[in-house]
């Protein structure tokens, strides 16, 4: 397998991938179907932004955002069932139950932990301890600009955290679990070791004062863009959309069984961050996972970073100790 040269790298040398938007299949069917699957994503994004911008205060609250998020993901589950991108990614009951377990974990235990030791809690304590002021001027910016900056700042931090997870072995141990998924479905973003899920959620948002409504609009960006990373549906995304935003195609390459392809497309929302730092690869992949597509059990997902860290330490220090004993014996 020769692969395709992208910059200084050969992509697809280990596992088949498709490189270049011109080579990616399009949604086929009648004009109505093509129109819907072309403009669905932009319409949803602008509709959510408009809703949170104009919604009365009585419903512009976090509980409404949670309800919309759950309803949207449920609708995407149905869309995956009726219009799957790949049959090989079709959701099974086993996959669904695993996904829902992690979704529940995120809404409960992880959410509780982040409230005590998450980045916002740490920053709040630091600001209180050193008597620092937040960036209060942030609230004077236009509402939509506040929302955009909230997402951009968080995504910029996520980009470097995610990239670090692929380049520093201790962090990779926590993140590698997520790369053992063998298909993309709407809730697969929640699947991973709890340590990684905690780390990837860290951000600098606690440094800023912003209007609550700006946070709700920022959440709309995440829901209407980031959600599509893990979805088994094909869209004819407009050119400007796939240039600015991360897509299922981008993220499928990131989860490819090909090593070089997996070291690309690190951002969560704005793929232009990857374009700036030279880590963006446009294309897609169907064969996902690691070790030839081996699926992990939930138990292994929970323990893998720790068991692998123990094996690595044992191999490294055990070999050193053994070598020392052999040297003494030889003398």
C-alpha positions as CSV (number, residue, x, y, z in Angstrom):
1,X,0.0,0.0,0.0
2,X,1.8,3.1,-1.2
3,X,-0.4,5.9,0.3
4,X,-0.7,9.5,-0.8
5,X,1.8,12.3,-0.2
6,X,0.3,15.2,1.8
7,X,3.0,17.8,2.5
8,X,6.0,15.9,3.9
9,X,3.9,12.9,5.0
10,X,2.6,9.7,3.4
11,X,-1.0,9.2,4.4
12,X,-2.7,5.9,3.9
13,X,0.4,3.7,3.8
14,X,-0.9,1.4,6.5
15,X,-4.7,1.5,5.9
16,X,-6.9,2.6,3.0
17,X,-8.0,6.3,3.2
18,X,-9.5,8.8,0.7
19,X,-7.6,12.0,0.3
20,X,-9.0,15.2,-1.2
21,X,-12.6,16.5,-1.3
22,X,-12.9,15.8,-5.0
23,X,-12.5,12.0,-4.2
24,X,-15.2,11.8,-1.4
25,X,-18.6,10.4,-2.5
26,X,-21.5,12.8,-2.6
27,X,-25.1,12.3,-1.4
28,X,-27.1,10.8,-4.2
29,X,-30.8,10.9,-4.9
30,X,-33.5,13.4,-5.9
31,X,-33.1,17.2,-5.8
32,X,-34.9,17.5,-2.5
33,X,-32.6,14.9,-0.7
34,X,-29.5,16.6,-2.1
35,X,-30.7,20.0,-1.1
36,X,-31.5,18.8,2.5
37,X,-28.2,17.0,3.0
38,X,-26.3,20.0,1.6
39,X,-27.9,22.8,3.7
40,X,-29.0,20.9,6.8
41,X,-25.8,21.8,8.9
42,X,-25.7,25.5,8.1
43,X,-29.5,25.9,8.7
44,X,-29.3,24.1,12.1
45,X,-26.4,26.3,13.2
46,X,-27.9,29.6,12.2
47,X,-31.3,28.5,13.6
48,X,-29.8,27.7,17.0
49,X,-27.9,30.9,17.1
50,X,-31.0,32.9,16.3
51,X,-33.0,31.0,18.9
52,X,-30.6,31.8,21.7
53,X,-30.1,35.3,20.6
54,X,-33.8,36.2,20.6
55,X,-35.2,33.7,23.2
56,X,-36.9,35.3,26.2
57,X,-35.1,35.1,29.5
58,X,-37.7,32.7,30.8
59,X,-36.4,29.9,28.5
60,X,-32.8,31.0,27.9
61,X,-31.3,28.8,30.5
62,X,-29.1,25.8,30.9
63,X,-32.0,23.3,31.3
64,X,-33.3,24.3,27.9
65,X,-29.9,23.8,26.4
66,X,-29.7,20.3,27.8
67,X,-33.1,19.4,26.5
68,X,-32.3,20.7,23.1
69,X,-29.0,18.8,23.1
70,X,-30.7,15.5,24.0
71,X,-33.4,16.0,21.4
72,X,-30.9,16.9,18.7
73,X,-28.8,13.8,19.4
74,X,-31.9,11.6,19.4
75,X,-32.9,13.0,16.0
76,X,-29.4,12.4,14.7
77,X,-29.6,8.8,15.9
78,X,-32.7,8.3,13.8
79,X,-30.9,10.0,10.8
80,X,-28.1,7.6,11.2
81,X,-30.5,4.6,11.1
82,X,-32.3,5.8,7.9
83,X,-29.3,7.3,6.1
84,X,-26.0,5.7,7.2
85,X,-22.8,6.9,5.7
86,X,-21.3,3.4,6.0
87,X,-23.2,0.1,6.7
88,X,-20.1,-1.1,8.6
89,X,-20.7,1.8,11.1
90,X,-24.4,0.9,11.6
91,X,-25.2,1.0,15.3
92,X,-25.8,-2.2,17.2
93,X,-27.4,-2.7,20.5
94,X,-24.1,-3.4,22.1
95,X,-22.5,-0.3,20.7
96,X,-25.6,1.8,21.7
97,X,-25.5,0.6,25.3
98,X,-21.8,1.3,25.6
99,X,-22.3,4.8,24.2
100,X,-25.2,5.6,26.5
101,X,-23.1,4.3,29.5
102,X,-20.5,6.9,28.7
103,X,-23.0,9.7,28.0
104,X,-24.6,9.0,31.4
105,X,-21.1,9.0,33.0
106,X,-20.4,12.4,31.5
107,X,-23.7,13.9,32.7
108,X,-23.3,12.6,36.3
109,X,-19.9,11.5,37.8
110,X,-17.6,13.4,35.5
111,X,-19.7,16.5,35.7
112,X,-19.6,16.4,39.5
113,X,-15.8,15.9,39.5
114,X,-15.3,18.8,37.1
115,X,-17.3,21.0,39.4
116,X,-14.7,20.5,42.2
117,X,-11.4,20.1,40.4
118,X,-12.1,21.2,36.8
119,X,-10.4,24.1,35.1
120,X,-13.1,26.6,36.1
121,X,-12.8,25.6,39.8
122,X,-9.0,25.7,39.7
123,X,-9.0,29.2,38.0
124,X,-11.7,30.5,40.5
125,X,-9.5,29.4,43.5
126,X,-6.4,30.9,41.9
127,X,-8.1,34.2,41.2
128,X,-9.5,34.3,44.8
129,X,-6.1,33.4,46.3
130,X,-4.1,36.0,44.4
131,X,-6.8,38.6,44.3
132,X,-6.7,38.8,40.6
133,X,-9.5,40.3,38.5
134,X,-11.1,38.5,35.6
135,X,-11.1,39.9,32.1
136,X,-14.3,41.9,32.9
137,X,-14.0,43.9,29.7
138,X,-15.1,40.7,27.9
139,X,-18.7,41.4,28.8
140,X,-18.6,44.7,26.9
141,X,-18.1,43.0,23.6
142,X,-21.0,42.3,21.2
143,X,-22.9,39.2,22.3
144,X,-22.1,37.1,19.2
145,X,-18.4,38.1,19.4
146,X,-18.4,36.9,23.0
147,X,-19.9,33.6,22.0
148,X,-17.4,33.1,19.1
149,X,-14.4,33.9,21.3
150,X,-15.6,31.5,24.0
151,X,-15.7,28.7,21.5
152,X,-12.4,29.8,19.8
153,X,-10.5,30.0,23.1
154,X,-11.7,26.7,24.3
155,X,-11.1,25.0,20.9
156,X,-7.6,26.5,20.7
157,X,-6.8,25.0,24.1
158,X,-8.4,21.7,23.1
159,X,-6.3,21.6,19.9
160,X,-3.0,21.7,21.9
161,X,-4.3,19.3,24.6
162,X,-5.4,16.9,21.9
163,X,-2.1,17.3,19.9
164,X,-0.2,16.8,23.1
165,X,-2.1,13.5,23.8
166,X,-0.7,12.2,20.5
167,X,2.8,13.3,21.2
168,X,3.5,12.7,24.9
169,X,3.2,9.0,26.0
170,X,1.6,9.6,29.5
171,X,-1.2,11.6,27.9
172,X,-1.4,9.2,25.0
173,X,-2.2,6.3,27.4
174,X,-5.3,8.2,28.5
175,X,-6.4,9.2,25.0
176,X,-5.6,5.9,23.2
177,X,-8.7,4.3,24.5
178,X,-10.8,6.6,22.4
179,X,-8.9,5.5,19.3
180,X,-10.0,1.9,19.8
181,X,-13.5,2.8,18.6
182,X,-14.2,1.1,15.3
183,X,-17.1,3.2,14.0
184,X,-18.4,6.7,14.3
185,X,-21.9,7.3,15.8
186,X,-23.5,10.3,17.3
187,X,-22.5,9.6,20.9
188,X,-19.0,8.2,20.3
189,X,-17.4,11.5,21.4
190,X,-18.3,10.5,24.9
191,X,-16.5,7.2,24.8
192,X,-13.1,7.1,26.4
193,X,-11.2,6.7,29.6
194,X,-12.6,9.1,32.3
195,X,-9.1,10.6,32.9
196,X,-8.9,11.6,29.2
197,X,-12.5,12.9,29.2
198,X,-11.6,15.1,32.2
199,X,-8.4,16.4,30.6
200,X,-10.0,17.1,27.2
201,X,-12.6,19.3,29.0
202,X,-10.1,21.6,30.6
203,X,-10.1,25.2,29.3
204,X,-9.4,28.8,30.2
205,X,-13.1,30.0,30.2
206,X,-12.9,30.6,34.0
207,X,-10.6,33.6,33.4
208,X,-13.3,35.5,31.6
209,X,-16.5,37.2,32.6
210,X,-19.1,36.7,29.9
211,X,-22.9,37.1,29.6
212,X,-24.8,33.9,30.3
213,X,-26.6,34.2,27.0
214,X,-23.2,34.3,25.2
215,X,-22.4,30.9,26.9
216,X,-25.6,29.5,25.5
217,X,-24.8,30.7,22.0
218,X,-21.4,29.2,22.3
219,X,-23.0,25.9,23.3
220,X,-25.0,26.1,20.1
221,X,-21.7,26.3,18.1
222,X,-20.5,23.1,19.8
223,X,-23.8,21.3,19.3
224,X,-24.3,22.3,15.7
225,X,-20.7,21.8,14.6
226,X,-18.8,19.5,17.0
227,X,-21.6,17.0,17.1
228,X,-21.1,16.0,13.5
229,X,-17.5,14.7,14.2
230,X,-18.9,11.4,15.4
231,X,-21.9,10.7,13.2
232,X,-22.7,8.0,10.7
233,X,-24.4,10.3,8.1
234,X,-23.0,11.7,4.9
235,X,-23.6,15.4,4.2
236,X,-22.7,17.4,1.1
237,X,-21.1,20.1,3.3
238,X,-20.7,23.5,1.5
239,X,-17.1,24.4,0.6
240,X,-16.9,27.1,3.2
241,X,-18.2,24.8,5.9
242,X,-15.6,22.2,5.4
243,X,-12.9,24.8,5.2
244,X,-13.8,26.4,8.5
245,X,-15.3,23.6,10.6
246,X,-14.3,20.1,11.6
247,X,-16.4,17.4,9.8
248,X,-17.1,13.7,10.0
249,X,-14.7,13.3,7.1
250,X,-11.9,15.1,8.9
251,X,-12.5,13.1,12.1
252,X,-12.8,9.8,10.4
253,X,-9.2,10.3,9.1
254,X,-8.1,11.1,12.7
255,X,-9.6,7.7,13.8
256,X,-8.1,5.9,10.8
257,X,-6.1,2.7,11.3
258,X,-3.4,4.6,9.4
259,X,-0.8,6.1,11.8
260,X,0.0,9.2,9.8
261,X,-3.7,9.9,9.1
262,X,-4.5,9.7,12.9
263,X,-1.9,12.5,13.6
264,X,-4.1,15.1,11.9
265,X,-7.3,17.1,12.4
266,X,-6.9,17.7,16.2
267,X,-9.4,20.6,16.6
268,X,-12.8,20.0,17.9
269,X,-14.8,22.7,16.2
270,X,-12.6,24.9,14.0
271,X,-10.6,23.0,11.5
272,X,-9.0,26.2,10.4
273,X,-6.8,25.9,13.5
274,X,-5.4,22.7,12.1
275,X,-4.9,24.5,8.7
276,X,-2.9,27.3,10.5
277,X,-0.6,24.8,12.2
278,X,-0.2,22.4,9.2
279,X,-2.1,19.4,10.7
280,X,-5.2,19.5,8.6
281,X,-5.8,16.7,6.1
282,X,-8.9,16.7,4.0
283,X,-10.4,13.3,3.3
284,X,-12.1,10.4,5.0
285,X,-11.6,6.8,6.1
286,X,-14.0,3.9,6.8
287,X,-11.6,1.5,8.6
288,X,-11.1,2.9,12.1
289,X,-9.5,1.8,15.3
290,X,-6.2,0.3,16.4
291,X,-4.7,-3.1,16.4
292,X,-6.5,-3.9,13.2
293,X,-9.8,-2.7,14.5
294,X,-9.9,-4.6,17.9
295,X,-12.8,-3.5,20.0
296,X,-12.2,-2.9,23.7
297,X,-14.6,-3.9,26.5
298,X,-15.8,-1.2,28.9
299,X,-13.7,-2.8,31.6
300,X,-10.5,-2.6,29.5
301,X,-11.4,1.0,28.6
302,X,-11.5,1.9,32.3
303,X,-8.2,0.2,33.2
304,X,-6.1,0.4,30.0
305,X,-4.1,3.5,30.8
306,X,-3.1,2.2,34.2
307,X,-2.3,-1.4,33.2
308,X,-0.3,-0.2,30.2
309,X,1.6,2.3,32.4
310,X,2.4,-0.5,34.8
311,X,3.6,-2.7,32.0
312,X,5.8,0.1,30.6
313,X,7.4,0.8,34.0
314,X,7.9,-2.8,34.7
315,X,9.6,-3.4,31.3
316,X,11.8,-0.4,31.7
317,X,12.9,-0.6,35.3
318,X,12.7,-4.4,35.4
319,X,15.1,-4.7,32.5
320,X,17.5,-2.2,34.1
321,X,17.4,-4.2,37.4
322,X,17.9,-7.5,35.6
323,X,20.8,-6.0,33.6
324,X,22.4,-4.8,36.8
325,X,22.1,-8.3,38.4
326,X,23.5,-9.9,35.3
327,X,26.5,-7.5,35.4
328,X,27.2,-8.4,39.0
329,X,26.9,-12.1,38.3
330,X,29.4,-11.8,35.4
331,X,31.9,-10.0,37.6
